[in-house]
Amino acid sequence: MNSEELEKRVRALEDLEEIKKLHQKYMNLMDNLQYKEVLDLFTEDASVEIRNSGVLKGKEALTDIYVNKLGRRPRTEGHFVIEPDITINGDAARGAWLVYMLFSKPAVEWVQGINNAEYVRVGGKWKIKSMKFTRTNASKSDMFP
């Protein structure tokens, strides 16, 4: 293996870790109710589809869902993401994460789903270009779409 091939492999590993940390930071900010900071993780033209919100595009729409809607709810949930499946192609990447949400009120319940995301490198830094959460299972049938 020559130095150019080695550099590519190292860059791919570094990109993979940066994307994992980006998505984990997203979840940590969500759990800590830091919704304004969540917005900084997205590109200016990002799109998000969360539950029944439809596809929301751009910072204004994302501000509405994260800050004005999610940010006004009491904290009753926590998230964790596992099993990332990430494919990188230059300055773009796609990822799928298994997500669990745990709700503590009115009773302990859980929801399982998939976060499908697209990422792009902007100014040398990875950002979220799009994200869609799809529920796949839940502890109660009425929690499932």
Contacts in CASP RR format, 6 or more apart in sequence:
PFRMAT RR
TARGET T0000
AUTHOR 0000-0000-0000
METHOD contacts of the structure
MODEL  1
MNSEELEKRVRALEDLEEIKKLHQKYMNLMDNLQYKEVLDLFTEDASVEI
RNSGVLKGKEALTDIYVNKLGRRPRTEGHFVIEPDITINGDAARGAWLVY
MLFSKPAVEWVQGINNAEYVRVGGKWKIKSMKFTRTNASKSDMFP
1 9 0 8 1.000
12 88 0 8 1.000
15 88 0 8 1.000
15 90 0 8 1.000
15 93 0 8 1.000
15 121 0 8 1.000
15 126 0 8 1.000
16 86 0 8 1.000
16 88 0 8 1.000
18 126 0 8 1.000
19 84 0 8 1.000
19 86 0 8 1.000
19 88 0 8 1.000
19 93 0 8 1.000
19 95 0 8 1.000
19 119 0 8 1.000
19 126 0 8 1.000
20 84 0 8 1.000
20 86 0 8 1.000
22 41 0 8 1.000
22 119 0 8 1.000
22 126 0 8 1.000
22 127 0 8 1.000
22 128 0 8 1.000
23 81 0 8 1.000
23 84 0 8 1.000
23 97 0 8 1.000
23 115 0 8 1.000
23 117 0 8 1.000
23 128 0 8 1.000
24 81 0 8 1.000
25 41 0 8 1.000
26 38 0 8 1.000
26 41 0 8 1.000
26 128 0 8 1.000
27 79 0 8 1.000
27 80 0 8 1.000
27 81 0 8 1.000
27 99 0 8 1.000
29 35 0 8 1.000
29 37 0 8 1.000
29 38 0 8 1.000
29 41 0 8 1.000
30 38 0 8 1.000
30 70 0 8 1.000
30 78 0 8 1.000
30 79 0 8 1.000
31 77 0 8 1.000
31 78 0 8 1.000
31 79 0 8 1.000
33 71 0 8 1.000
33 75 0 8 1.000
35 66 0 8 1.000
35 67 0 8 1.000
35 70 0 8 1.000
35 71 0 8 1.000
36 66 0 8 1.000
36 67 0 8 1.000
38 66 0 8 1.000
39 59 0 8 1.000
39 62 0 8 1.000
39 63 0 8 1.000
39 66 0 8 1.000
39 67 0 8 1.000
41 127 0 8 1.000
41 128 0 8 1.000
42 48 0 8 1.000
42 59 0 8 1.000
42 62 0 8 1.000
42 127 0 8 1.000
42 128 0 8 1.000
42 129 0 8 1.000
43 120 0 8 1.000
43 122 0 8 1.000
43 127 0 8 1.000
43 128 0 8 1.000
43 129 0 8 1.000
44 58 0 8 1.000
44 59 0 8 1.000
45 57 0 8 1.000
45 58 0 8 1.000
45 129 0 8 1.000
46 57 0 8 1.000
46 58 0 8 1.000
46 59 0 8 1.000
46 62 0 8 1.000
46 127 0 8 1.000
46 128 0 8 1.000
46 129 0 8 1.000
46 130 0 8 1.000
46 131 0 8 1.000
47 55 0 8 1.000
47 56 0 8 1.000
47 57 0 8 1.000
47 58 0 8 1.000
47 129 0 8 1.000
47 130 0 8 1.000
47 131 0 8 1.000
48 55 0 8 1.000
48 56 0 8 1.000
48 61 0 8 1.000
48 62 0 8 1.000
48 65 0 8 1.000
48 130 0 8 1.000
48 131 0 8 1.000
48 132 0 8 1.000
49 55 0 8 1.000
49 56 0 8 1.000
49 131 0 8 1.000
49 132 0 8 1.000
49 133 0 8 1.000
50 56 0 8 1.000
50 65 0 8 1.000
50 131 0 8 1.000
50 133 0 8 1.000
51 133 0 8 1.000
51 135 0 8 1.000
51 145 0 8 1.000
52 145 0 8 1.000
53 65 0 8 1.000
56 62 0 8 1.000
56 64 0 8 1.000
56 65 0 8 1.000
74 105 0 8 1.000
76 103 0 8 1.000
76 104 0 8 1.000
76 105 0 8 1.000
77 101 0 8 1.000
77 102 0 8 1.000
77 103 0 8 1.000
77 104 0 8 1.000
78 101 0 8 1.000
78 102 0 8 1.000
78 103 0 8 1.000
79 99 0 8 1.000
79 100 0 8 1.000
79 101 0 8 1.000
79 102 0 8 1.000
80 99 0 8 1.000
80 100 0 8 1.000
81 97 0 8 1.000
81 98 0 8 1.000
81 99 0 8 1.000
81 100 0 8 1.000
81 115 0 8 1.000
82 97 0 8 1.000
82 98 0 8 1.000
82 100 0 8 1.000
83 97 0 8 1.000
83 98 0 8 1.000
84 95 0 8 1.000
84 96 0 8 1.000
84 97 0 8 1.000
85 95 0 8 1.000
85 96 0 8 1.000
85 97 0 8 1.000
86 93 0 8 1.000
86 94 0 8 1.000
86 95 0 8 1.000
87 93 0 8 1.000
87 94 0 8 1.000
87 95 0 8 1.000
90 121 0 8 1.000
91 120 0 8 1.000
91 121 0 8 1.000
92 118 0 8 1.000
92 119 0 8 1.000
92 120 0 8 1.000
92 121 0 8 1.000
92 129 0 8 1.000
93 118 0 8 1.000
93 119 0 8 1.000
93 120 0 8 1.000
93 126 0 8 1.000
94 116 0 8 1.000
94 117 0 8 1.000
94 118 0 8 1.000
94 119 0 8 1.000
95 116 0 8 1.000
95 117 0 8 1.000
95 118 0 8 1.000
95 119 0 8 1.000
96 114 0 8 1.000
96 115 0 8 1.000
96 116 0 8 1.000
96 117 0 8 1.000
97 114 0 8 1.000
97 115 0 8 1.000
97 117 0 8 1.000
98 112 0 8 1.000
98 113 0 8 1.000
98 114 0 8 1.000
99 112 0 8 1.000
99 113 0 8 1.000
99 114 0 8 1.000
99 115 0 8 1.000
99 133 0 8 1.000
100 110 0 8 1.000
100 111 0 8 1.000
100 112 0 8 1.000
100 113 0 8 1.000
101 110 0 8 1.000
101 111 0 8 1.000
102 108 0 8 1.000
102 109 0 8 1.000
102 110 0 8 1.000
103 109 0 8 1.000
103 110 0 8 1.000
103 111 0 8 1.000
109 138 0 8 1.000
109 139 0 8 1.000
109 140 0 8 1.000
109 143 0 8 1.000
110 138 0 8 1.000
110 139 0 8 1.000
111 135 0 8 1.000
111 137 0 8 1.000
111 138 0 8 1.000
111 139 0 8 1.000
111 143 0 8 1.000
111 144 0 8 1.000
112 135 0 8 1.000
112 136 0 8 1.000
112 137 0 8 1.000
112 138 0 8 1.000
113 133 0 8 1.000
113 134 0 8 1.000
113 135 0 8 1.000
113 136 0 8 1.000
113 137 0 8 1.000
114 133 0 8 1.000
114 134 0 8 1.000
114 136 0 8 1.000
115 131 0 8 1.000
115 132 0 8 1.000
115 133 0 8 1.000
116 131 0 8 1.000
116 132 0 8 1.000
116 134 0 8 1.000
117 128 0 8 1.000
117 129 0 8 1.000
117 130 0 8 1.000
117 131 0 8 1.000
117 132 0 8 1.000
118 128 0 8 1.000
118 129 0 8 1.000
118 130 0 8 1.000
118 131 0 8 1.000
119 126 0 8 1.000
119 127 0 8 1.000
119 128 0 8 1.000
119 129 0 8 1.000
120 126 0 8 1.000
120 127 0 8 1.000
120 129 0 8 1.000
121 127 0 8 1.000
135 143 0 8 1.000
135 144 0 8 1.000
135 145 0 8 1.000
137 144 0 8 1.000
138 144 0 8 1.000
END
